[in-house]
Amino acid sequence: MVKQVIDAVAHVARTEIMPRFMAVGSCRKDDGTLFTEADLACQAVLTETLPAIAPYPVLGEEMPREAQDALWKANQDGLWVVDPIDGTTNFINGLPHFAVSVALMRHGRSELGVIHNPVSGETFYAARGQGAFMNGQPLPLKRRCNPMRDAIAGVEVKYLRSGKLAARLHGLAPCGSQRSMGSSTLDWCYLAAGRYDLYLHGGQRLWDYAAGSVILEEAGGRLATLNTDDYWSDTLWKRSAIAALDPELFEQWHRWVRANQ
């Protein structure tokens, strides 16, 4: 099944996304976020393609919220979750850092995740219990994590509820440096690959974390939220993340973040 999803995602990126890269206008949704013709075209193709791979409906980012709620409540036995272009602002502005993300979820947990960056040609994927990979190479790609003083953290402060935590991150964070590159799905992949050591996000939508979280778990990483250590039990539609690839670094990072909220 994973191979079929990888092929479907690569195909839609090649036919619907890349021909429109730097050549398409954008609009804003009611919540203020951007979308493009490429987002809609990609989602439409995957909505047709994925149920032929496994017979479950598709919940896409570009659907109305009422439709998303209804799909989630009615399909706990199986639901595809799609972000047609994660990093739409990057896509619109010609920044080559965006991805197509697909997850298969059952009973509130992700069982399969595929994330494809059509510019770099990197495809990250995992199925629960079967490990995580990038283009056939097991994750993490980099086995040795940096110590905390040199650690690279993917951090998105925009959605943090605590002004105290945001301020501490700017001036007193225990890590070596921070990155925010505009694509949550690729953040998860970079953590799973060992390109990042740590991760912190104040609140992601379902399609932002559905695929990436299982890729990280299958790569051996650990994750929690700002509210609970049981990542999968937290708020569905806006879920925070505290994560690290290395268990010892996770404990240090988790302790520091919680103490500084």
C-alpha positions as CSV (number, residue, x, y, z in Angstrom):
1,M,0.0,0.0,0.0
2,V,2.8,2.4,0.9
3,K,4.3,2.1,-2.6
4,Q,0.9,2.8,-4.2
5,V,0.6,6.0,-2.1
6,I,4.1,7.1,-2.9
7,D,3.4,6.7,-6.6
8,A,0.1,8.6,-6.4
9,V,1.7,11.5,-4.5
10,A,4.6,11.7,-6.9
11,H,2.3,11.7,-9.9
12,V,0.0,14.4,-8.6
13,A,3.1,16.6,-7.7
14,R,4.5,16.1,-11.2
15,T,1.3,16.8,-13.1
16,E,-0.7,19.2,-10.9
17,I,1.8,21.1,-8.7
18,M,5.1,21.6,-10.4
19,P,3.7,22.9,-13.7
20,R,2.0,25.7,-11.6
21,F,5.1,26.5,-9.4
22,M,5.7,30.3,-9.6
23,A,3.0,30.5,-12.2
24,V,-0.3,30.6,-10.2
25,G,-2.2,33.2,-8.3
26,S,-3.5,32.8,-4.8
27,C,-6.7,33.5,-2.7
28,R,-7.4,33.6,1.0
29,K,-9.8,31.3,2.9
30,D,-12.1,32.6,5.6
31,D,-9.5,31.8,8.2
32,G,-7.0,34.0,6.4
33,T,-4.8,31.2,5.1
34,L,-3.7,31.1,1.5
35,F,-4.6,28.5,-1.2
36,T,-4.1,28.2,-4.9
37,E,-5.4,26.5,-8.0
38,A,-2.7,23.9,-7.5
39,D,-3.9,23.1,-3.9
40,L,-7.4,22.4,-5.3
41,A,-6.3,20.4,-8.3
42,C,-4.0,18.2,-6.2
43,Q,-6.6,17.6,-3.6
44,A,-9.2,16.7,-6.3
45,V,-6.9,14.1,-7.8
46,L,-6.0,12.5,-4.5
47,T,-9.7,12.4,-3.5
48,E,-10.3,10.2,-6.5
49,T,-7.0,8.2,-6.3
50,L,-6.6,7.3,-2.6
51,P,-9.9,5.4,-2.1
52,A,-8.9,3.1,-4.9
53,I,-5.8,2.1,-2.9
54,A,-7.7,1.6,0.4
55,P,-11.5,2.1,0.5
56,Y,-11.7,5.1,2.8
57,P,-12.9,8.7,2.2
58,V,-10.5,11.6,2.0
59,L,-10.4,14.6,4.4
60,G,-8.5,17.4,2.7
61,E,-7.3,20.7,4.0
62,E,-9.2,22.7,1.3
63,M,-12.6,21.2,2.3
64,P,-15.1,23.3,4.4
65,R,-14.7,22.8,8.1
66,E,-18.2,21.3,8.5
67,A,-17.3,18.6,5.9
68,Q,-14.0,17.9,7.7
69,D,-15.8,17.5,11.0
70,A,-18.4,15.2,9.5
71,L,-15.8,13.0,7.8
72,W,-13.8,12.6,11.0
73,K,-16.8,11.7,13.2
74,A,-18.1,9.1,10.6
75,N,-14.9,7.4,9.6
76,Q,-12.9,6.3,12.6
77,D,-12.3,2.9,11.1
78,G,-10.3,4.5,8.2
79,L,-9.8,8.0,6.8
80,W,-7.2,9.5,4.4
81,V,-5.9,12.9,5.5
82,V,-4.4,15.1,2.8
83,D,-2.5,18.3,2.7
84,P,-2.2,19.0,-1.0
85,I,0.5,21.7,-0.6
86,D,2.0,22.2,2.8
87,G,4.0,25.4,2.6
88,T,1.6,27.3,0.2
89,T,3.2,30.7,1.1
90,N,6.6,29.2,0.1
91,F,5.0,27.8,-3.1
92,I,3.5,31.1,-4.1
93,N,6.7,33.0,-3.5
94,G,9.0,30.6,-5.3
95,L,10.7,29.2,-2.2
96,P,11.5,25.6,-3.0
97,H,10.3,24.2,0.4
98,F,6.9,22.7,0.3
99,A,5.4,19.2,0.2
100,V,2.4,17.0,-0.5
101,S,1.3,15.1,2.6
102,V,-0.9,12.0,2.9
103,A,-1.8,10.0,6.0
104,L,-4.1,7.0,6.7
105,M,-5.6,7.3,10.1
106,R,-7.6,4.8,12.1
107,H,-9.2,5.4,15.5
108,G,-7.5,8.7,16.0
109,R,-3.9,7.5,15.2
110,S,-1.9,7.7,12.0
111,E,-1.0,4.2,10.6
112,L,0.7,5.4,7.4
113,G,2.3,8.6,6.3
114,V,3.9,9.8,3.0
115,I,5.4,13.3,2.5
116,H,6.9,14.3,-0.8
117,N,9.0,17.4,-1.6
118,P,8.6,17.7,-5.4
119,V,11.5,20.1,-5.7
120,S,14.2,18.0,-3.9
121,G,12.6,14.7,-5.0
122,E,12.7,13.5,-1.4
123,T,9.9,11.2,-0.3
124,F,9.6,10.4,3.4
125,Y,7.3,7.6,4.4
126,A,6.4,5.1,7.2
127,A,3.8,2.5,8.1
128,R,3.3,1.8,11.7
129,G,5.5,-1.1,12.9
130,Q,7.5,-1.1,9.7
131,G,10.1,1.6,10.1
132,A,10.5,5.0,8.4
133,F,12.4,5.8,5.2
134,M,13.5,8.5,2.7
135,N,13.8,7.3,-0.9
136,G,14.5,3.8,0.4
137,Q,17.0,4.7,3.0
138,P,16.1,4.0,6.6
139,L,15.6,7.0,8.9
140,P,17.3,8.6,10.6
141,L,19.9,9.4,7.9
142,K,22.1,10.9,10.6
143,R,22.5,8.6,13.5
144,R,24.4,10.8,15.9
145,C,22.4,13.6,17.5
146,N,24.0,16.9,18.5
147,P,24.3,17.6,22.3
148,M,21.8,20.1,23.6
149,R,24.2,23.0,23.4
150,D,24.7,22.4,19.7
151,A,21.2,21.1,18.9
152,I,19.2,22.5,15.9
153,A,15.6,23.0,16.8
154,G,12.7,23.5,14.4
155,V,10.6,26.1,16.2
156,E,7.3,27.8,15.2
157,V,6.5,30.4,17.9
158,K,3.6,32.0,16.0
159,Y,1.0,29.7,17.6
160,L,2.4,29.5,21.1
161,R,-0.2,30.6,23.7
162,S,2.5,31.6,26.2
163,G,4.3,34.9,25.7
164,K,6.7,33.8,28.4
165,L,7.7,30.7,26.4
166,A,8.2,32.7,23.2
167,A,10.4,35.2,25.0
168,R,12.5,32.5,26.6
169,L,13.0,30.8,23.2
170,H,14.4,34.0,21.8
171,G,16.8,34.7,24.6
172,L,17.3,31.6,26.8
173,A,16.7,28.5,24.8
174,P,19.1,25.7,25.7
175,C,19.7,24.6,22.1
176,G,22.3,25.8,19.7
177,S,20.1,27.4,17.0
178,Q,16.5,27.5,15.7
179,R,14.9,27.1,12.3
180,S,11.4,28.0,10.9
181,M,11.1,27.2,7.2
182,G,7.4,27.4,6.6
183,S,6.4,23.7,6.1
184,S,5.2,21.7,9.2
185,T,5.2,18.4,7.3
186,L,8.8,18.8,6.3
187,D,9.7,19.9,9.8
188,W,8.6,16.4,11.0
189,C,10.6,14.8,8.2
190,Y,13.7,16.7,9.0
191,L,13.5,15.7,12.6
192,A,13.0,12.1,11.7
193,A,16.0,12.3,9.3
194,G,18.3,13.8,12.0
195,R,18.6,17.1,10.2
196,Y,16.8,18.7,13.2
197,D,17.4,17.5,16.7
198,L,14.4,19.1,18.4
199,Y,11.0,20.4,17.5
200,L,8.4,22.7,19.0
201,H,5.1,23.9,17.5
202,G,2.3,25.8,19.3
203,G,-0.6,24.3,17.3
204,Q,-0.9,22.3,14.1
205,R,-3.9,21.4,12.1
206,L,-4.7,17.7,11.6
207,W,-3.1,17.6,8.1
208,D,0.0,19.3,9.4
209,Y,0.9,16.4,11.8
210,A,-1.0,13.4,10.5
211,A,1.7,12.0,8.3
212,G,4.8,13.5,9.9
213,S,4.1,12.3,13.4
214,V,4.0,8.6,12.4
215,I,7.2,9.0,10.4
216,L,9.0,10.4,13.4
217,E,7.7,7.7,15.7
218,E,8.8,5.0,13.2
219,A,12.2,6.7,13.0
220,G,12.5,6.2,16.8
221,G,11.6,9.7,17.9
222,R,9.5,10.8,20.8
223,L,6.7,13.3,21.0
224,A,4.3,15.0,23.4
225,T,2.3,18.2,23.5
226,L,2.3,21.3,25.6
227,N,-0.7,19.9,27.5
228,T,0.0,16.1,27.8
229,D,2.6,13.4,27.3
230,D,0.0,11.3,25.4
231,Y,0.4,13.0,22.0
232,W,-2.5,11.2,20.3
233,S,-5.0,12.2,23.0
234,D,-4.7,16.0,22.7
235,T,-6.9,18.4,20.7
236,L,-7.5,17.2,17.2
237,W,-7.7,20.4,15.2
238,K,-5.0,22.4,16.8
239,R,-2.4,20.2,18.4
240,S,0.9,21.4,19.8
241,A,4.1,19.4,19.6
242,I,7.2,18.9,21.7
243,A,9.5,16.3,20.0
244,A,13.0,15.1,19.6
245,L,14.7,12.2,17.7
246,D,17.0,11.2,20.6
247,P,15.3,10.0,23.8
248,E,17.8,11.7,26.1
249,L,17.5,15.0,24.2
250,F,13.7,14.6,24.3
251,E,13.7,14.4,28.1
252,Q,15.9,17.6,28.4
253,W,13.9,19.5,25.8
254,H,10.5,18.4,27.2
255,R,11.6,19.4,30.7
256,W,12.8,22.8,29.6
257,V,9.7,23.6,27.5
258,R,7.3,22.6,30.3
259,A,9.2,24.6,32.9
260,N,9.2,27.7,30.8
261,Q,5.5,27.8,29.7
